[in-house]
Amino acid sequence: MAGNLSIAIFETLEGHEADALQLFGIAFLRWRPRLQRDSIHRQAASPRHYVLLRHWRSEEDRHAALEDPELQKIWAVGESDSDCQRVRDAGAVA
């Protein structure tokens, strides 16, 4: 399963936590058949900080999701609405 993990680390703006989480939920529903599992973790010491772990069925599935034009539109809405201050995809993790 090496190489099929993507990690997103993000911090929501105060009052926009639900909006940011909804964006990740939409992405999950769109790519559910290609995912093995998806989990989101909230930092206890700073409740607006999250880590999203996505385990993909294959490296090709992960790349397809990152290049999906519909998902790029969703992320663009989130960025323009400032739902997340930072989002970073760490890419494949060996």
Contacts in CASP RR format, 6 or more apart in sequence:
PFRMAT RR
TARGET T0000
AUTHOR 0000-0000-0000
METHOD contacts of the structure
MODEL  1
MAGNLSIAIFETLEGHEADALQLFGIAFLRWRPRLQRDSIHRQAASPRHY
VLLRHWRSEEDRHAALEDPELQKIWAVGESDSDCQRVRDAGAVA
1 36 0 8 1.000
1 55 0 8 1.000
2 93 0 8 1.000
2 94 0 8 1.000
3 59 0 8 1.000
3 62 0 8 1.000
3 92 0 8 1.000
3 93 0 8 1.000
3 94 0 8 1.000
4 36 0 8 1.000
4 55 0 8 1.000
4 56 0 8 1.000
4 57 0 8 1.000
4 58 0 8 1.000
4 59 0 8 1.000
4 61 0 8 1.000
4 62 0 8 1.000
4 92 0 8 1.000
5 53 0 8 1.000
5 54 0 8 1.000
5 55 0 8 1.000
5 56 0 8 1.000
5 92 0 8 1.000
5 93 0 8 1.000
6 53 0 8 1.000
6 54 0 8 1.000
6 56 0 8 1.000
6 62 0 8 1.000
6 66 0 8 1.000
6 89 0 8 1.000
6 90 0 8 1.000
6 91 0 8 1.000
6 92 0 8 1.000
6 93 0 8 1.000
7 51 0 8 1.000
7 52 0 8 1.000
7 53 0 8 1.000
7 54 0 8 1.000
7 88 0 8 1.000
7 89 0 8 1.000
7 90 0 8 1.000
7 91 0 8 1.000
7 93 0 8 1.000
8 24 0 8 1.000
8 50 0 8 1.000
8 51 0 8 1.000
8 52 0 8 1.000
8 54 0 8 1.000
8 87 0 8 1.000
8 88 0 8 1.000
8 89 0 8 1.000
8 90 0 8 1.000
9 49 0 8 1.000
9 50 0 8 1.000
9 51 0 8 1.000
9 52 0 8 1.000
9 86 0 8 1.000
9 87 0 8 1.000
9 88 0 8 1.000
9 90 0 8 1.000
10 20 0 8 1.000
10 49 0 8 1.000
10 50 0 8 1.000
10 52 0 8 1.000
10 84 0 8 1.000
10 85 0 8 1.000
10 86 0 8 1.000
10 87 0 8 1.000
10 88 0 8 1.000
11 46 0 8 1.000
11 48 0 8 1.000
11 49 0 8 1.000
11 50 0 8 1.000
11 84 0 8 1.000
11 85 0 8 1.000
11 86 0 8 1.000
12 19 0 8 1.000
12 20 0 8 1.000
12 21 0 8 1.000
12 48 0 8 1.000
12 50 0 8 1.000
12 83 0 8 1.000
12 84 0 8 1.000
12 85 0 8 1.000
13 48 0 8 1.000
13 82 0 8 1.000
13 83 0 8 1.000
13 84 0 8 1.000
13 85 0 8 1.000
14 48 0 8 1.000
16 81 0 8 1.000
16 82 0 8 1.000
16 83 0 8 1.000
16 84 0 8 1.000
17 48 0 8 1.000
19 78 0 8 1.000
19 81 0 8 1.000
19 83 0 8 1.000
20 50 0 8 1.000
20 78 0 8 1.000
20 83 0 8 1.000
20 84 0 8 1.000
21 40 0 8 1.000
21 50 0 8 1.000
23 74 0 8 1.000
23 75 0 8 1.000
23 77 0 8 1.000
23 78 0 8 1.000
23 83 0 8 1.000
23 84 0 8 1.000
24 40 0 8 1.000
24 52 0 8 1.000
26 74 0 8 1.000
27 65 0 8 1.000
27 71 0 8 1.000
27 74 0 8 1.000
28 35 0 8 1.000
28 38 0 8 1.000
30 68 0 8 1.000
30 70 0 8 1.000
30 71 0 8 1.000
31 61 0 8 1.000
31 65 0 8 1.000
31 68 0 8 1.000
31 71 0 8 1.000
34 56 0 8 1.000
34 57 0 8 1.000
34 58 0 8 1.000
34 61 0 8 1.000
34 64 0 8 1.000
34 65 0 8 1.000
35 54 0 8 1.000
35 55 0 8 1.000
35 56 0 8 1.000
35 57 0 8 1.000
35 61 0 8 1.000
36 55 0 8 1.000
36 56 0 8 1.000
36 57 0 8 1.000
37 55 0 8 1.000
38 52 0 8 1.000
38 53 0 8 1.000
38 54 0 8 1.000
38 55 0 8 1.000
39 52 0 8 1.000
39 53 0 8 1.000
40 50 0 8 1.000
40 51 0 8 1.000
40 52 0 8 1.000
40 53 0 8 1.000
41 50 0 8 1.000
41 51 0 8 1.000
41 52 0 8 1.000
41 53 0 8 1.000
42 49 0 8 1.000
42 50 0 8 1.000
43 49 0 8 1.000
43 50 0 8 1.000
43 51 0 8 1.000
54 62 0 8 1.000
56 62 0 8 1.000
56 65 0 8 1.000
59 92 0 8 1.000
62 91 0 8 1.000
62 92 0 8 1.000
65 71 0 8 1.000
66 89 0 8 1.000
75 87 0 8 1.000
78 84 0 8 1.000
79 87 0 8 1.000
END
